[in-house]
Amino acid sequence: MSQAVIQLETLGCPSCMQKIENAVKGLDGVDKESVKVMFNASRVKVDFNDADVNIEAIEDSIEKLGYGVIRSRVKSA
């Protein structure tokens, strides 16, 4: 299991949080209980099984919604 903190470009509205959360939770290998989108910090925290999904796929799911990813930090749990 790995943990990631993904820094996004500034989020414009609180409803963005729900869209991002749903997209990330929809990926296989993501610990759905761990997904947290922080509006004020424009960050996403997520735990995931890197045997099933990688950080690039998580970033891609966010970018497909139109939100820019600035950088990600991943550490193995």
C-alpha positions in Angstrom: 0.0 0.0 0.0 1.3 3.5 -0.9 0.2 6.9 0.3 0.1 9.9 -2.0 -0.4 13.6 -1.6 -1.3 15.3 -4.9 -1.0 19.0 -5.2 -3.5 20.5 -7.6 -3.9 23.9 -9.3 -6.3 26.1 -7.2 -9.7 24.6 -6.9 -12.4 27.1 -7.9 -15.5 25.7 -6.1 -16.4 23.3 -3.4 -18.3 21.1 -5.8 -15.0 20.4 -7.5 -14.1 18.4 -4.4 -16.9 15.9 -4.9 -16.1 15.4 -8.6 -12.4 14.7 -7.8 -13.3 12.4 -4.9 -15.7 10.3 -6.9 -13.2 10.0 -9.8 -10.4 8.8 -7.6 -12.7 6.5 -5.6 -13.8 4.9 -8.8 -10.4 3.5 -9.6 -9.5 -0.1 -8.8 -6.8 -0.4 -6.1 -7.7 2.9 -4.3 -8.6 2.6 -0.6 -12.0 4.4 -0.9 -12.1 5.4 2.8 -8.7 7.1 2.5 -9.6 9.6 -0.3 -9.6 13.2 1.1 -9.8 16.3 -1.1 -8.8 19.5 0.8 -10.4 22.5 -0.9 -8.4 25.3 0.8 -5.0 23.5 0.2 -6.0 22.2 -3.3 -4.7 18.8 -2.3 -5.8 15.2 -2.6 -4.6 12.5 -0.1 -5.1 8.9 -1.1 -3.9 5.4 -0.1 -3.7 2.9 -3.0 -2.4 -0.6 -3.8 0.4 0.0 -6.3 -0.1 -3.6 -7.6 -3.5 -2.5 -9.0 -3.1 1.2 -9.8 -0.2 3.7 -10.1 0.1 7.4 -9.3 -0.1 8.2 -13.0 -3.5 6.7 -13.4 -4.8 8.6 -10.3 -3.4 11.9 -11.7 -4.9 11.1 -15.1 -8.3 10.6 -13.6 -8.1 14.1 -12.0 -6.7 15.7 -15.1 -9.5 14.2 -17.3 -11.9 16.3 -15.2 -10.0 19.4 -16.2 -8.1 20.0 -12.9 -4.3 20.5 -13.3 -1.9 18.3 -11.2 1.2 20.3 -10.1 3.1 17.5 -8.4 2.6 14.3 -6.4 4.5 12.8 -3.4 4.2 9.1 -2.9 5.5 7.0 -0.1 5.2 3.3 0.6 3.3 2.5 3.7 
